[in-house]
Amino acid sequence: MNHSIIEVHNLTFDYPGFRALSDVSFLIPAGSVTALVGPNGAGKTTLLRCIAALETPLSGTVRVAGLDVYESPREVHRLMGYLSDNFGLYSDLTVAQGLEYAARAQGLPTSAVAAAVTSTAERMGLTGKLHHRANTLSRGQRQRLGIGQAIIHAPQVLLLDEPASGLDPEARSALAQVFKALQAQGMSLLVSSHILAELDEYSSHMLALDQGQVLEHRALQTASVTETGQGPERRLRLEFVEQAKAVAPWLRGQWNVRLYRAEEQTLEIGFAGNLSEQSALIATCVASEYHLTSIAAVSENLQQSYLKSLATNRATHATNGTNSSRRSAP
Ligand code: ATP
């Protein structure tokens, strides 16, 4: 993940009389799965449509794999897949026919179509459904067919607008596995979602929009790197018989850890060492004069941190006397 696959600079988009995106800038690292989040009306769909060159902004630039999407939309579409929030399927076509149609629409040579249909069905777990009509599929299977159609031409970048909406927890979890598999195959994904609780299951980054502006854009915990540059940081919760405030200075004297919390008997630390160093850290604690009672990996509560950022942003706007009415296009 060392270069940017999507570069958005100073993007401003107006619907008649309404500013939907205001000076939006961000870079999406290649190979990432970025969750695009934000409240209803934040501008997520508009942003995805702008990146897919389906809308023309008032100002700003969008580059995908180095190509300006407004100067070279056709070239960009060749390396991009896009699934809109209310995508349609031809209900009378079978899965195989739907995939074949998408392959031909994407300009795949005839000789490559059959192999693309087979491999995409396999990737999306639809091999057993190839000869079933779209209108006989479950919602989750329809979603997977939609994604299959969007990736049949093996794009570098995949934009998905709320692909998990309406899916039950099992289907959402299966979809998360699909995202991870596509990422492992080298694809970069930008996925809009309202289901924050599950984001860290499949996302490496979070891009939060609010009122047409970037509220927050960051790597999620598993992908973050500490200032020490040692690598991914894991957050650990250690419980001792003793007061954590007494243990913290000792532990920091032994190991290079970041202190997040020291309350009662609970210590929360960030540790950037590798697994054998983590094992040595635990051994140090066990052998010390303090009494370790448990250790656990802590996963970040994305929902809480997102809601906090949103509340802070709203409060800042209220203090500055700005609110959604400022979104009126000049
Ligand atoms: P949701 O989570 O509800 O899908 P979103 O974040 O995708 O919302 P957008 O659909 O991008 O938001 O809409 C951003 C804003 O632009 C909203 O306030 C919406 O009302 C407005 N908007 C969207 N489409 C149009 C349009 N065609 N004409 C005028 N305003 C529009």
Boltz pocket constraint, residues with backbone or C-beta under 6 A from the ligand:
constraints:
  - pocket:
      binder: B
      contacts: [[A, 15], [A, 16], [A, 18], [A, 20], [A, 38], [A, 39], [A, 40], [A, 41], [A, 42], [A, 43], [A, 44], [A, 45], [A, 46], [A, 47]]
      max_distance: 6.0
